[in-house]
């Protein structure tokens, strides 16, 4: 799998549109526009996974800097996600709260 980060997307872009945008380069295993979990609005970036590394590298080279919906997008190989520290849900992290 070759995973791409796609930034600078118009906020109206859907995951389906993202997949269609990259399908011309090969078999897209998955395409996901990241949304705010509270509002459901796009955050303006997403990820596209190709089954074939060569197809992913070609898409990266040809799509980086391309204009989509009036915006210039950034496309590069996604870095592995860093583990997030557990921020908890209540109390703002004050462990001495009683």
KAFENDA-V171476 format. One record per backbone hydrogen bond with DSSP energy under -0.5 kcal/mol. CO is the residue of the C=O (numbers start at 0). NH is the residue of the N-H. If there is no record, write none. Layout:
co:CO nh:NH
co:CO nh:NH
This chain:
co:0 nh:2
co:1 nh:49
co:2 nh:77
co:3 nh:47
co:4 nh:6
co:4 nh:75
co:5 nh:45
co:6 nh:73
co:9 nh:12
co:10 nh:41
co:13 nh:17
co:14 nh:18
co:15 nh:19
co:16 nh:20
co:17 nh:21
co:18 nh:22
co:19 nh:23
co:21 nh:24
co:22 nh:25
co:25 nh:27
co:26 nh:28
co:26 nh:50
co:29 nh:48
co:31 nh:46
co:33 nh:42
co:35 nh:39
co:40 nh:35
co:43 nh:7
co:43 nh:8
co:44 nh:33
co:45 nh:5
co:46 nh:31
co:47 nh:3
co:48 nh:28
co:48 nh:29
co:49 nh:1
co:51 nh:55
co:52 nh:56
co:53 nh:57
co:54 nh:58
co:55 nh:59
co:56 nh:60
co:57 nh:61
co:58 nh:62
co:59 nh:63
co:62 nh:65
co:65 nh:72
co:67 nh:70
co:70 nh:67
co:70 nh:72
co:72 nh:64
co:73 nh:6
co:75 nh:4
co:84 nh:86
co:89 nh:92
co:90 nh:93
co:92 nh:94
co:93 nh:96
